């Protein structure tokens, strides 16, 4: 239940930011642009970290076959 509420709040927040981005003048959007730039930089770094973690913890084939 808490997960659904969190997802709902994130979607509502994203829609609110999108509407504000269309309505407000460019000078009022500086905080939103700063947040966007922050995530533009952070997401690729986290993606590479997740890929390295996935490769590091993988144990080869995961089809659970036995060798004869």
N, C-alpha and C positions, 0 to 999 in steps of 0.2 A: 504494500500500500504506500509506503514511504517513497519507494522508487518511482511509482506512478506520479505521485505528487511532485517529486523533484523534476521529473521529465516535463511535466506540465508547466512548472514554473520556468524552466529553461526555455521552453518553446514560447511562452508568453513574453519572457524577457527579450528573446530574439526578435519577435514580431514588434515589440515596442521600440527597440533600437532601430529596426528597419523603418518604421513609420517616422520616428524622430529624424532619421537620416534624410528622409524625403521632405520633411516639413521645415526643419530648422535651417537657418542660414549657415554658410560654411564656417564662419568664425565661432559659432556656438558648438560646432562638432569637434573641436580640438581634443577633448577628453576621449571621445569615441574613436577618433583617428589614432590616438596614442595607444588605446587598448588594441585596436586592429593591428597596428605595427608590432606590438608586443607579441601577439599570437602568430603573426606572420613569421617572426623570427624564432619563436619557441617551438612551433609544431614540427618543422623539419628536424630539429635537434632531438626532440622526443621520439620522432619516428625512427631515426637512426639508432637511438638508444634501445628502442623496443626491438628493432631488427637484430641488433647485436645480442641482446638478451635472448631472443628466440633461437638464434643460431648457436649460442653458447650452451643453452640448456637442451637442445635437441639431441636425441640419442639415435640419430640415423632414421632408418625406416620405421614407421609406426603402424605397419600393417600386421604385426604380431605373428608372422609366419615362423615356422621352425625349420632349421636347415637339416637335411638328411645326409 
